[in-house]
């Protein structure tokens, strides 16, 4: 299974290698130049009205063909991407990594770094990412040193101004905002 970034790189490479944008711009400039020449020959009586209209239609068809060709190569990559994304969202037991599942079922307590390492390892596997997210939510490691008892009275800071319920509410709100900020970054 390809990474999303691979499709992006492929689309960009295709667009750059065929110079899709440059091709379209050059085609439009040629179209405008040819139209001016055609208009000049019509104004001078060299070309009749029928010849002028046929010439405009021919130039328009050439420009449309050039634009369509440039866009087709990029859209082809996007079609491949959407097919792959549809497959990615499908539940498939073959995508489950047995080694990671053995670790998760072993009963070991993982630190945040361990969870992050597993998440990085399975970043391109939607099924394993989902399994890890659910297991992490169910077995989130406790943050050390953030219990109410630890901060109720601090030698330097003094007594905590919040009661137990307010303290844990503020703590949950902090981690909620932290989680939202991390989601925005990814």
N, C-alpha and C positions, 0 to 999 in steps of 0.2 A: 504494500500500500504506500502510495506516495504521500509526501508531506504537502500541506497546503502551500508552503513557501516554494516548493518545487514547481507547482503549477503557476504561481505568480512569476517566478523567475523565467519559466518557459514562455509565458505570455509576453513578458517584457522583452525577452530575447527575440521572440518571433517578431514583435512589433519593431524592435530596433534593427534586426537583421534584414528585414524586408523594407525597413524604413517606411512603415505604414503611414505615419504622420507626414513625413517628408514627401512621400509619394502623393498623398492627397493634396498637400499644399502645392507641390509642383504641378499636379494635374489641374488644380483650380487656376493657377497662374497661366498655364498654357491655354486653358479654356478662355479665360478673359482676354488674353492676347489674340487668340484666333478669332474671337468674337469681334474685337476691334478691327482686325484686318478685314473680316467678312463685312462688317458694317461700312468700312471705308470703300470697299469695292462695290457695295450696293449703292452708297451715296454718289459714287462717281459714275454709276450706270454700267459698270462692268458686269455685275451680277444682277439678274432679275429678282423679282420678289419671291418666286418659287425657289430659285437657287439659294437665295438668302435664308429662307425658312428651312429648306432641306439641310443646308450647312449648319444652321443652329441646332437642328435636331440631331445631326450626326455628332457634333461637338458635345452636346449634352449627353448623348448615349455613351461616348468615349469616357467622359468624366465620371458618369455613374458607374461604368464598368471598372474603372480604376479604383474608385472609392469602395465599391463592393468587394473587389479582390483584396484590398488592404484590410478591410474589416473582417472578411471571412477567415483569414489566417489567425486573427486574434480570437474570434468567436469560436473557432474550432477548439482551441485550448480551453476556453471557458466551458464548452460542452463536456469535454473530458473531465474537467474539474467538478461539474455538477453531478455527473454520473458517479464519480468517486465519492463525493460527499453523501450522495444517497446511499451508497454501499456502506459508508462509514457509520451512518446512523442506524443501520440494521443490526439487531442483536445477533451475535454470532459467537457461539461457545468456543470456536477455534481460535478466537482472538484472546482468550484468557491465558495468561502466562502461568504455568503450573508452579514454577519456582517461587514467584511472588505470592501466589495463593498459599503455598505451603508456609511461607513466612508469616502471612497474615493470620493463618489458622494456628500458628504455633503457640499463641498465647504470650508472645514476647511483648513487652512494652516498648514502643518506639518513641524516640525523641523527635522533635520537630525536624531536625536535619535528616533523620531516616525517612520520614514521610516525604520530605522534599526530594530526596534522592530517588525514591520510588516514583514520584510524580514526574520528575525529569526523564527517568528511564522510559516511562510509558506515555509521554506527552502526545505522541501521534497515534495512540491506540484508544479510541473512544470508549470501548468497553472497559478496559483496565482503568482508565481515568475515572470512569463512573464508579467502579468498584472501590477504588482508592478513596474517592471523595466520600462515599457512604461510610466506609470503614473508619476514615479519619474523623468524620462527624460523630460517629458512635464511640470512638476511643481516643478522643483528642487528649494529648498529653497535658497534664496540669502545668500551669505556669508557676514556676517556683518563686517564692517570696512575695506573692500577691494575695495571701490570705488575709482576712480581716484581723485575725489575731496578731499577725506579724506587723500590721500598720496601725493597730488600735492605739498603741503608744510607742512612739519612736523616740529614742534618746535625744536626737538633735531637733526633730520637728515637733515633738510634743504629741498631744492627743489628737486622734483623727476626728475631724468635725462632723463626720457622717456616721449614722447608725449602721448596723450590720446590713439591713435591707438596702439602704441607700448606697452603701459602699459597693455591694455586688451589682446593683443596677447601673451604677456609674462604670463599673468594670466591664459589664456586658456591653454598654453603649460604646465604650472605648474600643473594644474588640470588633464591634459591628462597624464602626467608622474605619478601623484599620482594614478590615476585610473588604469594605467598599473601595477603599483607596487602592488596595492590591488588585482588585478586579479591574479597575480603571486602567491600571498600568499594563495589564496583559491583554 
